[in-house]
Amino acid sequence: MNSHVDFVFFGTPEFSAIVLDELKVAGYIPSLIITAPDRPVGRKHIMTPPAVKVWADQHEIECWQPEHPRNIIEQLQERGSKLFIVASYGYIVNQQLLDIPDHGVLNVHTSLLPKYRGASPIESALLAGDTETGSTIMKMTLGMDEGPIITQSRFDIEPDIVKPDLFTMLAHDGGKLLAGILPDYMSGTCTPIEQNHDKATYCGKIEKSDGDITNDDDTTRWRKYRAYYGWPGVFLFDGDVRLKITDAAYVDGQFIIKKVIRAGKNEMNYEHYLNNK
């Protein structure tokens, strides 16, 4: 694939922007970016553009923000782009959209498919205590993450790594992997391999309530702490008091709480909380 080949990129959060960075480094710039509409953020509900819209503006690339991709089918058909790339777009795309580009639609997925199809593969790997993960580039089909695999990468999960850091690693890894395979893919010299659907596992969306570790054993607490670091975070109840855990460690099989926040209070050392409750 040469950088002048016309492709459309679909993505929304910071993950997608990092993938775009890696594509740019390799000389691949989309002619059009599709992302989510601006959304209200924070307590003041300030309308905020997604990370990919910011990236598009910085690089002076045309950007569309439809409420749903089905609303722009005709416009995309008229463009005649040869390839679509999807990386954490956040919307389900229909068959009509998948059929538009001659070379199909490629997707960057943050697991070793067919393991962890769905919305939370990074969290799921940490929750399971996996020691290995990787990126998958696949050709999208209508079924959720069921498409044939173009290529995969593998690397070890560091025992103390938390979700945001693994998220960033996988974004860079996925972007580089995609850029590296594009020439062979576009020239037809790589053969997509069907997934073993019998080995598929699935993961759903994360809810705030998933961060409750009150009744968990120490190993599960540590895995949840790493998987939910940042959002939704982990918390426990000490009687009626809800404590958000902001810093912790895992030493000799024990989950060690270092810092907490109780409702309406500032962050404090857990020892200080225990001594003054």
N, C-alpha and C positions, 0 to 999 in steps of 0.2 A: 504493500500500500504506500502510495506517495502522499505527501502532505496536502497535495492539491485535490485529492479525492474528497468529494462532498459527503460529509456525514453529519447526522443530527445527534446531539447528546441530551439525554434525559437524566436529570438528577436534582437533588434538593439540598441536603445538609452539608456539613463540613466534609464528611467522607467523600462526597461527590466532587467537591472543589479540589481535594487533594488528588483524586484520580485525574481531574482535568490538568492539574499541575504536572503530573507525570506524563500525560499525553503531550503536553506542550513541550516539555524537555526533549521528548523524542521527535518533535516536529509535527505533531498531529493537532490541528486546531479545528474545532467544529465550525461549520458555517452557520449553525443555528443551535441555540440551547433552549430546551423546554424545562421549566421548573414550576414549582408550586406558587400560588399567589402569596403576596405579602400577608403576614398574620399578626394579630396583636400579641405582644410579648410582655411579660412582667405584670406587676400589680397595677401599673398605670395603663396597661393595654396599648402600648405604643406600637403602631404599625411598623413591622420590621421585615425587610426582604430576606429571603433565604440566602444561605452562603453562596449558592450557585448564581443567583441573580447578581450579587456583589461581584463575583468573579467575572461574569459576563460584561458588566459595566466597566470593570477595570481593564478588560481586554478589548473593549469596543466591539463586542459580538452581539448580533441580534438575539433577543431573548423574548420568548413568549411565556406567559403565565396563565394558562387556561385553568378554569375550575376543575376540569377533567379532560384527559387526553382525547376522549371521544368527541369533544367539541371542535377539534382541529384536524380531523381525518381528511377532509377535502383539501384543506390548505397544504397538508403534508403530501398528499397525492400529487398535487400540482407542482410541488418543488422537484420531485423526481430524484431525491437523494438516494444514493446507492447503499447506504448502511446507516443503521441506528445503533446507538450504544446506550445502555441503561445501567446506571450505577446509583442505587439507593434513591430512586425517584419517589417512591411512596404511594404510587397509584397502580392499580391493576390495568394492564393494557389488553385490549381485546384483539381478536384474530384479524379484524379488519386493519388494525394498525400494524400487526406483525407481518402482514402480507405486502405492505407498501414497498420496502426497499428490496432491490434485487438480491442483495447479499444477506438479507435477514436482519435480525436484531440480536446483538451480543449483550450479555449481562455479566457484571462483576459481582460475584457472591463470596461472602466471607466465611466459607466453610469448605471442607473437603466433601463435596456432594458425592453421593446422595445423603450424607449425614447432615442433619440440621437444615432441612428445607424450611423456609418460613422467615418470620420477622426478627428473630433474636438469636442468630447463630453464634455471635461473639459471647453473649451472656451464657448461652447454653453450654458452650465448651468450658467456660470457667466453672459453671455450676456442677458440671459432671466431673471436674477434676482432670480433664484431659491434659496430656503433656505435649500434644502436637495439634497444630491447626494449619490453615493455609488458605489460599485463594483459589477460586474456580472461575474460569471464563467459559461460559456456556452459550449455546444458541437458544434463544428463548422460544418456548412453545406456550400454548395456552395453559397447561397445567403448571401449578406453582413449583418453580425451580426444578422442573422435570426434564428440561431440554438436554440434548446431547452435549457432552463435555468437549471443549476445544483444547484446553490445557489446564493443568493444576500446578500449584507450588506447595511446598511443605516446609514448616519450620517449627522449632520447639517453642512451647509456651513457658516462659520463665515462671518459677514457682511463686514469686511475689508480685507479678505484674497485675495491674488493675485495668478495668475495662477501657478507660480513655486512652491509655498507652497502647493497649493491644489494638484498639480501634484505629489509632493513627498508623501503627505498623502495618495493619492489613490494608488500609487505604493506599499507602505508598506501594506496598507489595502488589496489590491488585492492579494499580495503575501501570506499574512497570511490566507486569505479566501481560496485560492487555496490549500495551504498546509493542512488546516484543513479538507477539504472535500475529499482529495485524498484517504484516507483509505476506506471510504464508497463507493466512486465512483468505485474504483478498485475491491471491493468485490461485487459490484452490489446491494448494499443495499440502494442506493438513486435513486430516479426516476426522470429523466429529465422532465421538464414541458414545453410544447410548449408555445411559446410567443403568445400574442394576437396581431396578425399582423395588425389588424384594428386600433390599437393605436400607431403604429410605427411612429416615427418622424426621420428625417434625417439631417445630418450636413456634410458640405463639407470641403475642405481644406481652410486654412486661407491664404489670400494674403496680401502682404505688404500694398496695397492700402486700406485694411479694417481698418487700423489704423487712417484714416482721421476722426477727430471729429469736423472739422470746423463748420459744420452746424447742429450739434446735440444739443439736449437739455441737461441739466446738469445731469439728471439721466442716460441717454445713454452714456454720456462722462465718467461717473464714472464706469459704467459697462464695457465699452470698455477698460478703463485704467486697470482694474483688469484682464480682460480676455486676453489682449494682452501684459501684463507686461513682459518685457524681449524681446520677439519677437512676432509680428513685432513691438511692441511699438505703442504709439499713438502720433499723431502730429496734428497741425492745422496751417492754413495760416493766418498771420496778414498782409493783403495786399499781397505783393509778397514774404514776408518773411515766410519761413517754420520753424516752431518751434517744435522740438521734446520735449515732456513732460516727464521728468524723475522722478518727484515727485509731488504728488497731494494728496488731501484729499476731503472728502465729508462731509460737515457740514450743518446741517439744510436744506438739499435739494439743497445745492449749491456745485458745483464742484470748488474747490479751487486749482489753479495751484501754485505750490511752486517753482519748478526748471525747467529750459528749456535748450535746446541746439539749437542754430541756426547754419545753415550750416557754417562750417569752424571755428567755435568758440568753446570755452570751456563751460562747464556747468555753468550756472549762476542762481541767484535768479530771479524769474519772475518779482519781483518788480524792480530789477536793470535794467532788460531789458526795462520795461515800462518807467522808468525814463531817459533812455539814448538812446532811439530809435530815 
